[in-house]
Amino acid sequence: MISTVPVARWRTGLKSSRWDYRLLLSSLAYVLMERIRRLALKGTELARAQVGTLRIKLLKIGAVMLRNTRRIRFLLSSAYPHQDLFGEVTRGDNTFDFRGFTHCRARTRRGYWVIKRKTARKKVRKTVQALWTWSRNNWHQDLKKQYRILCSKLRGHYQYFGVRCNMRAMEVVL
């Protein structure tokens, strides 16, 4: 009888689901590192570096994560030995959108690296369009009722998107 279990799985004694999960994670890590190498490291000294070198020089950055009920902040170490290389790799449009915010790398006034957030362009455009459409459809209602509803809508927007470094995006909605 020929076994259908792959030889590596049979030798390690792992069950199917755990083996498949490990294989999936290692495949994902490989694809991620190749994408980083191809897109972010093009033209740098790490363009042809091995995965271990990339892990040591770029991924082990000594960041501190501060978390409370309203925000999560990442503080990148000022003693990080490869700051110039990290800045070169993350320079440009290396931002990502998550939960309506665009996250980007920036320096504080004291010179520390932090991840800053601002309202994503798509969300600003959608909010302005929704407010305009609502105003257009409800212009015939009582003025006090319109005022109360618009204040409620704006208050909700400001309470969610009212974070540090986001004042310019907030002014667009007003």
Kinemage of the C-alpha trace (Angstrom):
@kinemage 1
@onewidth
@group {chain A} dominant
@subgroup {mainchain}
@vectorlist {calphas} color= white
{ca met a 1} P 0.000 0.000 0.000
{ca ile a 2} L 1.412 3.386 -1.011
{ca ser a 3} L 1.034 6.202 1.507
{ca thr a 4} L -0.423 9.513 0.360
{ca val a 5} L 1.293 11.398 3.227
{ca pro a 6} L 4.315 13.401 2.031
{ca val a 7} L 7.642 12.043 3.212
{ca ala a 8} L 8.612 15.169 5.223
{ca arg a 9} L 5.307 15.119 7.103
{ca trp a 10} L 5.681 11.385 7.770
{ca arg a 11} L 9.243 11.826 9.086
{ca thr a 12} L 8.386 14.670 11.462
{ca gly a 13} L 5.285 12.964 12.806
{ca leu a 14} L 3.209 16.126 12.453
{ca lys a 15} L -0.475 15.862 11.815
{ca ser a 16} L -1.869 17.228 8.583
{ca ser a 17} L -3.282 20.524 9.835
{ca arg a 18} L -0.162 21.543 11.794
{ca trp a 19} L 2.114 20.626 8.916
{ca asp a 20} L 0.010 22.547 6.439
{ca tyr a 21} L -0.065 25.563 8.755
{ca arg a 22} L 3.728 25.583 9.107
{ca leu a 23} L 4.150 25.216 5.374
{ca leu a 24} L 1.715 28.089 4.790
{ca leu a 25} L 3.551 30.368 7.245
{ca ser a 26} L 6.987 29.635 5.804
{ca ser a 27} L 5.669 30.183 2.272
{ca leu a 28} L 4.119 33.477 3.323
{ca ala a 29} L 7.389 34.593 4.949
{ca tyr a 30} L 9.322 33.705 1.789
{ca val a 31} L 6.931 35.629 -0.466
{ca leu a 32} L 6.983 38.623 1.896
{ca met a 33} L 10.789 38.756 1.998
{ca glu a 34} L 11.026 38.441 -1.781
{ca arg a 35} L 8.512 41.262 -2.223
{ca ile a 36} L 10.458 43.467 0.220
{ca arg a 37} L 13.681 42.683 -1.605
{ca arg a 38} L 12.190 43.409 -5.031
{ca leu a 39} L 10.197 46.563 -4.221
{ca ala a 40} L 11.700 48.311 -1.208
{ca leu a 41} L 15.353 47.305 -1.431
{ca lys a 42} L 15.884 47.947 -5.136
{ca gly a 43} L 19.038 50.027 -5.551
{ca thr a 44} L 20.275 49.598 -1.962
{ca glu a 45} L 23.097 47.552 -0.499
{ca leu a 46} L 20.572 44.941 0.661
{ca ala a 47} L 19.079 44.268 -2.771
{ca arg a 48} L 20.783 40.862 -2.943
{ca ala a 49} L 21.056 40.122 0.788
{ca gln a 50} L 20.025 36.837 2.327
{ca val a 51} L 16.933 36.524 4.503
{ca gly a 52} L 18.975 36.286 7.715
{ca thr a 53} L 20.757 39.546 6.932
{ca leu a 54} L 17.460 41.292 6.162
{ca arg a 55} L 16.002 40.031 9.426
{ca ile a 56} L 18.919 41.337 11.474
{ca lys a 57} L 19.357 44.687 9.725
{ca leu a 58} L 15.751 45.657 8.983
{ca leu a 59} L 13.288 43.676 11.050
{ca lys a 60} L 15.066 43.702 14.427
{ca ile a 61} L 14.760 47.443 14.958
{ca gly a 62} L 14.161 47.648 18.704
{ca ala a 63} L 10.819 49.429 18.482
{ca val a 64} L 8.671 50.063 21.522
{ca met a 65} L 4.912 49.801 21.224
{ca leu a 66} L 2.866 51.996 23.565
{ca arg a 67} L -0.777 51.041 23.731
{ca asn a 68} L -3.704 52.590 25.544
{ca thr a 69} L -7.430 52.735 24.912
{ca arg a 70} L -7.262 55.439 22.238
{ca arg a 71} L -4.111 54.789 20.234
{ca ile a 72} L -1.148 52.591 19.490
{ca arg a 73} L 2.239 54.287 19.043
{ca phe a 74} L 5.456 52.780 17.746
{ca leu a 75} L 8.640 54.482 18.886
{ca leu a 76} L 11.680 53.491 16.880
{ca ser a 77} L 14.958 53.482 18.748
{ca ser a 78} L 17.342 56.388 18.162
{ca ala a 79} L 20.246 54.008 18.911
{ca tyr a 80} L 19.319 51.686 16.038
{ca pro a 81} L 22.623 51.165 14.163
{ca his a 82} L 21.094 50.970 10.677
{ca gln a 83} L 18.915 54.112 10.813
{ca asp a 84} L 20.152 55.482 7.504
{ca leu a 85} L 19.494 52.199 5.733
{ca phe a 86} L 16.046 51.902 7.361
{ca gly a 87} L 15.242 55.464 6.306
{ca glu a 88} L 16.405 54.751 2.763
{ca val a 89} L 14.259 51.625 2.522
{ca thr a 90} L 11.134 53.225 3.985
{ca arg a 91} L 11.475 56.541 2.170
{ca gly a 92} L 8.957 57.479 -0.471
{ca asp a 93} L 5.376 56.352 -0.555
{ca asn a 94} L 5.767 53.461 1.864
{ca thr a 95} L 2.457 54.016 3.599
{ca phe a 96} L -0.464 51.743 4.270
{ca asp a 97} L -4.159 52.274 4.923
{ca phe a 98} L -5.831 50.576 7.860
{ca arg a 99} L -9.228 51.329 9.436
{ca gly a 100} L -9.663 54.615 7.608
{ca phe a 101} L -6.203 55.975 8.429
{ca thr a 102} L -3.083 56.282 6.314
{ca his a 103} L -0.077 55.285 8.412
{ca cys a 104} L 3.346 56.659 7.514
{ca arg a 105} L 6.807 56.903 9.042
{ca ala a 106} L 7.955 60.321 10.253
{ca arg a 107} L 10.233 62.011 12.760
{ca thr a 108} L 9.040 63.847 15.847
{ca arg a 109} L 10.361 67.274 16.792
{ca arg a 110} L 12.833 65.561 19.117
{ca gly a 111} L 14.122 63.385 16.278
{ca tyr a 112} L 12.485 60.066 17.174
{ca trp a 113} L 10.959 57.878 14.486
{ca val a 114} L 7.222 57.334 14.902
{ca ile a 115} L 4.326 56.034 12.862
{ca lys a 116} L 1.943 58.935 12.165
{ca arg a 117} L -1.697 58.629 11.143
{ca lys a 118} L -3.910 60.799 9.012
{ca thr a 119} L -7.338 60.242 7.514
{ca ala a 120} L -7.160 58.251 4.296
{ca arg a 121} L -8.031 60.271 1.184
{ca lys a 122} L -10.724 57.809 0.258
{ca lys a 123} L -12.456 58.279 3.629
{ca val a 124} L -12.260 62.090 3.416
{ca arg a 125} L -13.758 62.060 -0.057
{ca lys a 126} L -16.483 59.614 1.008
{ca thr a 127} L -17.391 61.680 4.089
{ca val a 128} L -17.585 64.956 2.173
{ca gln a 129} L -19.690 63.307 -0.526
{ca ala a 130} L -22.021 61.747 2.054
{ca leu a 131} L -22.497 65.079 3.868
{ca trp a 132} L -23.175 66.887 0.601
{ca thr a 133} L -25.687 64.232 -0.513
{ca trp a 134} L -27.460 64.277 2.853
{ca ser a 135} L -27.670 68.091 2.785
{ca arg a 136} L -28.999 68.016 -0.760
{ca asn a 137} L -31.701 65.464 0.097
{ca asn a 138} L -32.779 67.116 3.366
{ca trp a 139} L -32.646 70.821 2.570
{ca his a 140} L -36.421 71.110 3.040
{ca gln a 141} L -36.382 69.991 6.712
{ca asp a 142} L -36.543 72.332 9.661
{ca leu a 143} L -33.280 74.257 10.098
{ca lys a 144} L -32.870 73.269 13.763
{ca lys a 145} L -33.288 69.600 12.896
{ca gln a 146} L -30.742 69.871 10.059
{ca tyr a 147} L -28.307 71.610 12.374
{ca arg a 148} L -28.676 68.972 15.084
{ca ile a 149} L -28.217 66.048 12.668
{ca leu a 150} L -25.212 67.641 10.915
{ca cys a 151} L -23.575 68.381 14.277
{ca ser a 152} L -24.096 64.759 15.259
{ca lys a 153} L -22.545 63.495 12.018
{ca leu a 154} L -19.539 65.821 12.310
{ca arg a 155} L -19.069 65.022 15.994
{ca gly a 156} L -18.905 61.308 15.182
{ca his a 157} L -16.381 61.954 12.413
{ca tyr a 158} L -14.208 64.151 14.634
{ca gln a 159} L -14.306 61.716 17.543
{ca tyr a 160} L -13.077 58.859 15.357
{ca phe a 161} L -10.546 60.710 13.197
{ca gly a 162} L -9.459 63.259 15.824
{ca val a 163} L -5.913 61.995 16.431
{ca arg a 164} L -2.577 63.781 16.572
{ca cys a 165} L -1.152 65.055 13.274
{ca asn a 166} L -4.536 64.826 11.542
{ca met a 167} L -5.790 68.413 11.721
{ca arg a 168} L -5.347 69.168 7.995
{ca ala a 169} L -7.495 66.205 6.962
{ca met a 170} L -10.094 67.178 9.564
{ca glu a 171} L -10.307 70.742 8.207
{ca val a 172} L -11.197 69.425 4.733
{ca val a 173} L -14.432 67.909 6.066
{ca leu a 174} L -15.441 71.139 7.765
